Amino acid sequence: MAVARPRGRDEFAEALRGLGDRYWDRHPFHIRLHAGKCEPDEVRSWVANRWYYQRSLSQKNAAIIANCPLPEVRRRWVERITFQDGHEGSDGGLGDWLVLADAVGLDRADMVAERHVLRGVRFAVDAYVAFCRDRPWWEGAAAALTELFSPDHMADRVSAWRRHYGWIDPHGFAYFESRIPVVRADSAYTLDLVLVHCDTRERQDAALSALAFKCDVLGAMLDAIDYHGGRR
């Protein structure tokens, strides 16, 4: 039985980018959120549930590092942990997310205690962390390529929230404003990493499946948030 030849670099990159059709910016909840049609409690639910995802990212990234035998990749990938958790004397991205929680009127103690986290969100995020722990490092890296689609989406979010949700304290947008340039650089690095190390058809197919899985994780989070808000 013949083994399928690997895709060319450009073809493989295009296939990865093509999965943007499954990204959560097309979910009905996000469409409503960016159109200014969400009630304050719905915005708060999104922020509170996204907190669980945010606080799990460093664990996910640590799992990828633990599985990776390449020092040069580990050195670069650890920057994602320090961005989120901060350096000494800095609260990092997680601190900025708590500022966003303040800005939308959530109680920090409730946020940190995860009192608003929906079970569907918890299951989805935990599945993502488990995937990155159990699968080869390059599959975890491929799953992270949703960052290809996120910078413009984040920029649109800030513009939309400023336009439609005047009740949100603008200081709350610090996370997105600091994250946008970082994620643009990260996505370029990660894409090149996946293109180089997924050099067989089998690995390429696994990378595509990993990215599709991550898109489904994000979609499942929004399904739970949307359902909880009473939208069917």
LODOZA-74399 format. One record per residue: residue in three letters; x, y, z of N, C-alpha, C, CB in turn. Coordinates in steps of 0.05 Angstrom, whole numbers, plus 5000, padded with zeros to 4 digits. Glycine has a CB too. Example, Ala and Ser with C-alpha at 12.3 -4.5 7.8 and 13.67 -1.06 7.14 Angstrom:
<atoms>
res  n.c1  n.c2  n.c3  ca.c1  ca.c2  ca.c3  c.c1  c.c2  c.c3  cb.c1  cb.c2  cb.c3
ALA  5264  4886  5156  5246  4910  5156  5264  4934  5156  5226  4911  5181
SER  5257  4955  5142  5273  4979  5143  5258  5001  5157  5282  4988  5114
</atoms>
This chain:
<atoms>
res  n.c1  n.c2  n.c3  ca.c1  ca.c2  ca.c3  c.c1  c.c2  c.c3  cb.c1  cb.c2  cb.c3
MET  5017  4976  5000  5000  5000  5000  5018  5025  5000  4981  5000  5025
ALA  5013  5042  4981  5029  5067  4978  5024  5086  5001  5024  5080  4951
VAL  5045  5098  5011  5043  5118  5032  5039  5146  5019  5068  5118  5051
ALA  5019  5160  5028  5013  5186  5016  5037  5205  5020  4988  5199  5029
ARG  5044  5219  5000  5066  5238  5001  5058  5262  5018  5075  5247  4973
PRO  5077  5274  5033  5071  5298  5048  5063  5321  5030  5094  5306  5066
ARG  5046  5338  5040  5038  5363  5026  5063  5381  5024  5015  5377  5040
GLY  5064  5397  5003  5084  5418  5002  5080  5438  5023  5084  5431  4974
ARG  5100  5454  5029  5099  5473  5051  5075  5493  5047  5125  5489  5053
ASP  5072  5503  5023  5051  5523  5018  5024  5510  5020  5055  5536  4991
GLU  5021  5485  5010  4996  5471  5011  4988  5465  5039  4997  5445  4994
PHE  5008  5456  5055  5002  5449  5083  4994  5475  5099  5027  5436  5096
ALA  5009  5496  5094  5002  5522  5108  4974  5531  5101  5022  5544  5101
GLU  4967  5527  5075  4940  5535  5067  4918  5518  5079  4938  5534  5036
ALA  4924  5492  5082  4905  5474  5095  4901  5481  5125  4915  5445  5093
LEU  4923  5489  5138  4920  5498  5166  4904  5523  5168  4948  5502  5179
ARG  4910  5543  5151  4895  5568  5151  4866  5564  5144  4908  5588  5132
GLY  4861  5544  5127  4834  5539  5119  4815  5530  5141  4833  5518  5098
LEU  4827  5521  5163  4811  5513  5186  4800  5537  5201  4827  5496  5205
GLY  4808  5561  5193  4796  5585  5204  4766  5586  5201  4808  5610  5191
ASP  4755  5571  5182  4726  5569  5179  4713  5558  5204  4719  5553  5155
ARG  4729  5543  5220  4718  5531  5244  4724  5547  5269  4729  5503  5248
TYR  4737  5570  5266  4744  5586  5290  4720  5598  5302  4764  5608  5282
TRP  4722  5605  5328  4698  5613  5343  4688  5641  5336  4703  5611  5372
ASP  4702  5656  5320  4691  5682  5312  4665  5680  5296  4712  5698  5296
ARG  4660  5656  5285  4635  5652  5270  4613  5640  5286  4641  5634  5246
HIS  4618  5636  5311  4597  5625  5329  4576  5646  5333  4609  5616  5356
PRO  4550  5639  5334  4528  5658  5338  4532  5676  5363  4502  5644  5340
PHE  4543  5664  5384  4547  5681  5408  4567  5703  5403  4557  5663  5431
HIS  4590  5697  5390  4609  5718  5385  4599  5738  5365  4635  5705  5374
ILE  4583  5730  5347  4571  5749  5328  4553  5769  5343  4554  5734  5306
ARG  4537  5758  5361  4520  5776  5378  4537  5793  5396  4500  5759  5394
LEU  4558  5781  5408  4575  5796  5426  4587  5820  5412  4596  5778  5438
HIS  4597  5816  5388  4611  5838  5374  4591  5858  5361  4629  5826  5352
ALA  4566  5849  5359  4545  5867  5348  4532  5884  5369  4524  5851  5333
GLY  4541  5880  5394  4529  5896  5416  4502  5886  5426  4527  5924  5408
LYS  4496  5861  5420  4469  5850  5426  4469  5833  5451  4459  5835  5403
CYS  4491  5831  5466  4491  5816  5490  4484  5833  5514  4519  5803  5494
GLU  4470  5822  5533  4464  5835  5558  4489  5835  5576  4440  5821  5572
PRO  4490  5854  5595  4513  5854  5612  4520  5827  5625  4509  5875  5634
ASP  4500  5813  5634  4505  5787  5647  4517  5767  5627  4479  5775  5658
GLU  4510  5769  5602  4522  5751  5582  4552  5758  5578  4507  5753  5555
VAL  4558  5784  5577  4586  5792  5575  4602  5783  5599  4588  5823  5572
ARG  4590  5786  5623  4603  5776  5647  4608  5746  5646  4587  5785  5672
SER  4588  5731  5637  4591  5702  5635  4614  5695  5617  4565  5690  5625
TRP  4616  5709  5594  4638  5703  5576  4665  5709  5589  4636  5720  5550
VAL  4667  5731  5603  4692  5738  5616  4699  5718  5638  4691  5767  5628
ALA  4679  5711  5654  4684  5693  5677  4691  5665  5667  4659  5691  5694
ASN  4679  5656  5646  4685  5629  5636  4711  5628  5620  4662  5619  5618
ARG  4716  5650  5606  4742  5652  5592  4765  5652  5612  4743  5677  5574
TRP  4760  5661  5637  4781  5660  5657  4791  5632  5661  4769  5671  5684
TYR  4773  5612  5661  4782  5585  5665  4801  5576  5643  4758  5566  5667
TYR  4795  5585  5619  4813  5579  5596  4839  5593  5600  4800  5588  5569
GLN  4838  5619  5607  4863  5635  5610  4881  5623  5632  4856  5664  5618
ARG  4869  5615  5654  4886  5605  5676  4897  5577  5670  4870  5606  5702
SER  4885  5563  5651  4895  5537  5643  4916  5537  5622  4871  5520  5634
LEU  4920  5560  5609  4939  5561  5587  4968  5555  5595  4938  5589  5574
SER  4976  5564  5618  5003  5558  5627  5008  5529  5632  5010  5574  5652
GLN  4987  5515  5642  4989  5487  5646  4990  5472  5619  4965  5476  5663
LYS  4975  5482  5600  4976  5470  5573  5003  5474  5561  4954  5483  5555
ASN  5014  5498  5564  5040  5504  5552  5062  5489  5566  5046  5534  5553
ALA  5060  5485  5592  5079  5469  5607  5079  5440  5598  5074  5471  5637
ALA  5055  5430  5591  5053  5403  5581  5067  5400  5554  5024  5394  5578
ILE  5064  5419  5537  5078  5419  5511  5109  5419  5515  5070  5442  5493
ILE  5118  5436  5533  5146  5438  5539  5157  5411  5550  5152  5461  5559
ALA  5141  5399  5568  5150  5374  5581  5152  5352  5560  5130  5366  5602
ASN  5137  5353  5539  5138  5332  5518  5158  5338  5496  5111  5329  5506
CYS  5170  5361  5497  5188  5369  5475  5217  5365  5482  5183  5399  5468
PRO  5232  5350  5465  5260  5344  5471  5279  5366  5461  5268  5318  5459
LEU  5268  5387  5448  5286  5406  5435  5289  5431  5452  5274  5414  5407
PRO  5313  5436  5462  5318  5459  5479  5310  5486  5466  5347  5461  5488
GLU  5316  5489  5440  5310  5515  5427  5280  5520  5426  5321  5515  5399
VAL  5264  5499  5424  5235  5502  5424  5225  5508  5453  5221  5477  5413
ARG  5236  5493  5472  5228  5498  5500  5234  5526  5509  5242  5478  5518
ARG  5258  5537  5501  5265  5564  5509  5245  5584  5498  5293  5571  5500
ARG  5237  5580  5473  5218  5599  5460  5190  5596  5471  5219  5595  5430
TRP  5182  5571  5476  5155  5566  5484  5149  5575  5513  5148  5536  5481
VAL  5170  5575  5529  5166  5583  5557  5158  5612  5560  5191  5578  5574
GLU  5163  5628  5539  5154  5656  5539  5124  5658  5541  5164  5670  5514
ARG  5110  5639  5532  5081  5639  5534  5072  5637  5563  5068  5617  5518
ILE  5087  5622  5579  5080  5619  5607  5086  5645  5622  5096  5596  5620
THR  5109  5657  5616  5115  5682  5630  5097  5705  5621  5144  5690  5625
PHE  5087  5704  5596  5068  5725  5589  5043  5722  5606  5061  5723  5558
GLN  5033  5698  5609  5008  5694  5623  5011  5697  5653  4997  5666  5616
ASP  5032  5685  5664  5035  5685  5693  5050  5709  5703  5049  5660  5702
GLY  5065  5722  5685  5080  5746  5693  5108  5739  5702  5066  5761  5714
HIS  5125  5759  5704  5151  5756  5715  5149  5764  5745  5172  5773  5700
GLU  5171  5763  5759  5171  5771  5787  5163  5801  5788  5199  5767  5800
GLY  5143  5807  5805  5134  5834  5807  5113  5842  5787  5156  5853  5805
SER  5105  5823  5770  5084  5828  5750  5064  5806  5750  5097  5832  5722
ASP  5039  5813  5747  5017  5793  5747  5011  5782  5719  4992  5805  5758
GLY  5024  5793  5698  5021  5783  5671  4993  5784  5660  5030  5755  5671
GLY  4988  5767  5641  4962  5767  5627  4939  5759  5646  4962  5748  5605
LEU  4944  5742  5665  4923  5735  5684  4915  5759  5701  4932  5712  5703
GLY  4934  5775  5708  4928  5800  5723  4911  5818  5706  4953  5814  5732
ASP  4918  5821  5680  4902  5838  5662  4874  5827  5659  4916  5840  5635
TRP  4871  5800  5659  4844  5789  5656  4827  5795  5681  4845  5759  5652
LEU  4840  5796  5704  4825  5804  5728  4817  5833  5727  4842  5798  5753
VAL  4833  5850  5715  4825  5878  5710  4801  5879  5692  4849  5894  5698
LEU  4800  5861  5672  4776  5860  5655  4752  5851  5671  4781  5840  5632
ALA  4756  5833  5690  4734  5824  5707  4723  5848  5724  4743  5801  5726
ASP  4742  5864  5734  4734  5888  5749  4718  5906  5730  4758  5903  5760
ALA  4727  5909  5706  4715  5928  5687  4687  5921  5680  4732  5930  5662
VAL  4680  5895  5680  4653  5887  5673  4636  5883  5698  4653  5862  5656
GLY  4647  5887  5722  4631  5885  5746  4631  5858  5760  4604  5893  5740
LEU  4651  5842  5755  4652  5816  5768  4669  5818  5793  4665  5795  5749
ASP  4663  5801  5813  4678  5800  5837  4703  5783  5834  4660  5789  5861
ARG  4726  5794  5841  4751  5779  5836  4751  5753  5852  4774  5796  5844
ALA  4742  5753  5876  4742  5728  5892  4725  5707  5879  4731  5734  5920
ASP  4703  5714  5867  4686  5695  5853  4700  5685  5828  4659  5707  5846
MET  4714  5702  5815  4729  5695  5791  4750  5674  5797  4742  5719  5777
VAL  4767  5680  5817  4790  5663  5824  4780  5636  5834  4808  5677  5845
ALA  4757  5637  5849  4745  5612  5859  4730  5597  5838  4726  5618  5882
GLU  4728  5608  5814  4715  5595  5791  4686  5589  5796  4729  5570  5784
ARG  4672  5607  5810  4644  5602  5817  4625  5605  5794  4635  5621  5839
HIS  4634  5618  5773  4617  5622  5749  4624  5603  5726  4620  5651  5739
VAL  4643  5586  5730  4652  5568  5708  4631  5546  5703  4679  5555  5714
LEU  4622  5545  5679  4602  5525  5671  4615  5498  5666  4587  5534  5646
ARG  4600  5477  5671  4612  5450  5669  4620  5444  5640  4592  5429  5678
GLY  4605  5454  5621  4613  5450  5593  4639  5463  5586  4591  5460  5574
VAL  4644  5487  5597  4669  5501  5593  4692  5485  5607  4668  5530  5604
ARG  4686  5477  5631  4707  5462  5646  4715  5436  5631  4697  5455  5674
PHE  4695  5422  5621  4701  5397  5607  4718  5403  5581  4675  5383  5599
ALA  4710  5424  5567  4724  5430  5542  4753  5438  5547  4709  5453  5527
VAL  4757  5456  5566  4784  5465  5572  4802  5443  5584  4784  5489  5592
ASP  4790  5427  5601  4805  5404  5612  4813  5385  5590  4789  5390  5634
ALA  4796  5381  5571  4802  5363  5548  4826  5374  5532  4777  5360  5530
TYR  4827  5400  5529  4849  5412  5515  4875  5409  5530  4844  5442  5510
VAL  4875  5413  5556  4900  5409  5572  4909  5380  5570  4895  5418  5601
ALA  4889  5362  5572  4896  5333  5571  4907  5326  5544  4871  5316  5578
PHE  4896  5337  5523  4906  5332  5496  4936  5340  5494  4889  5347  5475
CYS  4942  5363  5503  4970  5373  5501  4989  5357  5520  4971  5402  5508
ARG  4978  5346  5541  4994  5329  5559  4999  5302  5547  4981  5327  5586
ASP  4979  5291  5532  4981  5263  5524  4991  5259  5495  4954  5251  5526
ARG  4990  5280  5479  4997  5278  5451  5026  5288  5447  4977  5293  5433
PRO  5039  5282  5424  5065  5292  5419  5066  5323  5419  5075  5282  5392
TRP  5089  5334  5425  5091  5363  5429  5082  5378  5404  5119  5371  5436
TRP  5089  5367  5380  5082  5382  5356  5052  5382  5350  5097  5369  5332
GLU  5037  5363  5361  5008  5364  5359  4997  5386  5377  4996  5336  5366
GLY  5009  5388  5401  5001  5410  5419  5007  5437  5406  5015  5407  5445
ALA  5030  5439  5393  5037  5464  5379  5017  5470  5357  5065  5463  5368
ALA  5009  5449  5342  4990  5453  5320  4963  5462  5331  4987  5427  5304
ALA  4955  5451  5354  4930  5459  5366  4930  5488  5373  4924  5442  5390
ALA  4953  5499  5380  4955  5527  5388  4953  5546  5364  4982  5532  5402
LEU  4951  5535  5340  4951  5552  5316  4924  5566  5312  4957  5536  5292
THR  4905  5563  5331  4882  5581  5330  4892  5610  5333  4862  5574  5353
GLU  4916  5614  5342  4927  5641  5344  4931  5654  5317  4954  5641  5360
LEU  4931  5637  5295  4931  5649  5268  4907  5667  5263  4933  5627  5247
PHE  4885  5659  5276  4860  5673  5270  4852  5693  5291  4838  5652  5268
SER  4867  5695  5313  4857  5710  5336  4865  5740  5336  4867  5698  5360
PRO  4888  5749  5325  4895  5777  5328  4874  5796  5317  4921  5783  5315
ASP  4865  5792  5293  4845  5810  5281  4819  5808  5297  4840  5803  5252
HIS  4812  5784  5306  4788  5780  5321  4789  5796  5348  4783  5750  5327
MET  4812  5795  5361  4816  5811  5386  4814  5841  5380  4842  5804  5399
ALA  4826  5849  5359  4825  5878  5352  4796  5886  5346  4843  5884  5327
ASP  4781  5869  5332  4753  5875  5327  4737  5876  5353  4741  5854  5308
ARG  4745  5858  5372  4730  5857  5397  4734  5883  5413  4741  5834  5414
VAL  4758  5893  5414  4762  5918  5428  4746  5941  5416  4792  5925  5429
SER  4747  5943  5389  4732  5964  5376  4702  5961  5381  4738  5963  5345
ALA  4692  5936  5379  4663  5932  5382  4655  5937  5411  4656  5903  5375
TRP  4671  5929  5430  4663  5933  5458  4664  5963  5465  4682  5918  5477
ARG  4684  5977  5455  4684  6006  5459  4660  6020  5447  4710  6019  5448
ARG  4651  6010  5425  4629  6022  5410  4602  6015  5423  4629  6013  5381
HIS  4599  5990  5431  4572  5981  5440  4568  5979  5470  4567  5954  5428
TYR  4590  5976  5485  4587  5971  5513  4601  5993  5529  4598  5943  5521
GLY  4590  6016  5529  4602  6039  5542  4603  6036  5572  4586  6064  5536
TRP  4589  6017  5583  4589  6013  5612  4614  5998  5621  4564  5997  5620
ILE  4630  5987  5602  4655  5973  5610  4677  5993  5613  4662  5951  5588
ASP  4691  5992  5636  4714  6009  5640  4736  6003  5620  4725  6006  5670
PRO  4745  6023  5604  4765  6018  5583  4791  6006  5593  4771  6044  5569
HIS  4797  6010  5619  4822  5997  5630  4821  5967  5627  4825  6005  5659
GLY  4797  5956  5624  4794  5927  5621  4804  5916  5595  4766  5920  5624
PHE  4810  5933  5576  4819  5923  5550  4849  5918  5549  4811  5943  5528
ALA  4863  5922  5571  4892  5920  5571  4901  5893  5562  4903  5926  5599
TYR  4887  5871  5570  4896  5845  5562  4897  5842  5532  4878  5823  5574
PHE  4876  5850  5518  4875  5847  5489  4895  5865  5476  4847  5854  5479
GLU  4898  5889  5485  4917  5908  5473  4946  5899  5475  4913  5936  5485
SER  4952  5886  5497  4980  5876  5500  4984  5849  5486  4987  5873  5530
ARG  4962  5834  5484  4964  5807  5472  4966  5808  5442  4941  5791  5481
ILE  4953  5827  5429  4952  5827  5399  4979  5826  5386  4937  5852  5390
PRO  4998  5843  5393  5024  5841  5379  5039  5816  5386  5041  5865  5386
VAL  5036  5806  5411  5049  5782  5419  5039  5758  5404  5046  5777  5450
VAL  5013  5756  5401  5001  5733  5387  5008  5733  5357  4971  5732  5392
ARG  5011  5757  5346  5020  5758  5318  5047  5745  5314  5020  5787  5307
ALA  5066  5752  5332  5093  5740  5331  5092  5710  5338  5111  5755  5350
ASP  5076  5703  5358  5074  5675  5365  5063  5658  5343  5057  5671  5390
SER  5043  5668  5329  5030  5652  5308  5049  5647  5285  5005  5666  5298
ALA  5065  5667  5278  5085  5664  5256  5106  5643  5264  5099  5691  5250
TYR  5115  5644  5289  5135  5625  5299  5123  5597  5299  5144  5632  5327
THR  5099  5594  5310  5087  5568  5313  5080  5555  5286  5061  5569  5329
LEU  5071  5572  5267  5065  5561  5240  5091  5550  5228  5053  5583  5223
ASP  5113  5565  5229  5138  5555  5218  5147  5529  5232  5160  5577  5220
LEU  5143  5528  5258  5151  5505  5274  5136  5480  5264  5146  5510  5304
VAL  5110  5483  5261  5093  5461  5252  5100  5453  5223  5063  5468  5254
LEU  5104  5472  5206  5111  5466  5179  5138  5451  5177  5113  5492  5162
VAL  5156  5457  5194  5183  5444  5194  5181  5415  5205  5203  5460  5209
HIS  5168  5413  5228  5169  5387  5243  5147  5368  5235  5167  5393  5272
CYS  5126  5377  5222  5106  5358  5212  5113  5353  5182  5077  5370  5215
ASP  5133  5336  5179  5145  5332  5152  5137  5306  5139  5175  5333  5155
THR  5118  5293  5150  5106  5269  5137  5076  5273  5134  5112  5243  5153
ARG  5064  5259  5116  5035  5261  5112  5020  5254  5138  5025  5243  5089
GLU  5030  5234  5152  5017  5226  5177  5018  5248  5198  5030  5201  5188
ARG  5041  5261  5200  5043  5283  5220  5026  5307  5211  5072  5292  5223
GLN  5026  5312  5185  5010  5335  5175  4980  5330  5181  5015  5339  5145
ASP  4971  5306  5176  4943  5300  5181  4937  5302  5211  4936  5271  5171
ALA  4956  5293  5228  4952  5296  5257  4951  5325  5265  4974  5281  5272
ALA  4968  5341  5253  4968  5370  5259  4942  5383  5252  4991  5384  5245
LEU  4932  5376  5229  4906  5387  5220  4883  5378  5239  4899  5378  5191
SER  4884  5353  5247  4864  5344  5266  4867  5358  5293  4867  5313  5270
ALA  4891  5363  5301  4896  5377  5327  4884  5405  5326  4926  5378  5333
LEU  4889  5419  5304  4878  5446  5302  4847  5446  5300  4890  5460  5277
ALA  4836  5426  5286  4807  5424  5285  4796  5419  5312  4799  5402  5265
PHE  4810  5401  5328  4801  5395  5355  4801  5421  5372  4820  5374  5368
LYS  4822  5437  5370  4823  5462  5386  4801  5480  5378  4851  5476  5382
CYS  4794  5482  5352  4772  5499  5344  4746  5489  5357  4769  5499  5314
ASP  4743  5462  5359  4720  5451  5371  4719  5456  5401  4719  5421  5366
VAL  4742  5456  5414  4743  5463  5442  4732  5492  5447  4772  5462  5453
LEU  4742  5511  5430  4732  5538  5433  4702  5540  5427  4748  5557  5415
GLY  4693  5526  5406  4665  5526  5400  4648  5514  5422  4660  5511  5374
ALA  4658  5492  5435  4643  5480  5457  4640  5499  5480  4657  5454  5465
MET  4661  5515  5485  4659  5535  5507  4637  5554  5501  4686  5550  5509
LEU  4635  5564  5477  4614  5583  5470  4586  5570  5470  4619  5596  5443
ASP  4585  5544  5462  4559  5530  5463  4549  5531  5492  4562  5501  5453
ALA  4566  5525  5511  4558  5524  5539  4550  5552  5549  4581  5513  5556
ILE  4565  5572  5542  4559  5600  5550  4533  5609  5538  4582  5619  5543
ASP  4529  5603  5512  4505  5612  5498  4481  5598  5510  4508  5606  5468
TYR  4483  5572  5514  4461  5557  5525  4453  5567  5553  4468  5526  5527
HIS  4474  5572  5569  4469  5582  5596  4454  5609  5596  4495  5585  5611
GLY  4460  5624  5575  4446  5650  5573  4418  5649  5563  4462  5668  5555
GLY  4408  5625  5558  4380  5622  5550  4376  5622  5521  4364  5643  5562
ARG  4397  5622  5505  4395  5622  5476  4397  5593  5466  4417  5640  5462
ARG  4379  5584  5450  4379  5557  5440  4386  5557  5410  4351  5543  5445
</atoms>
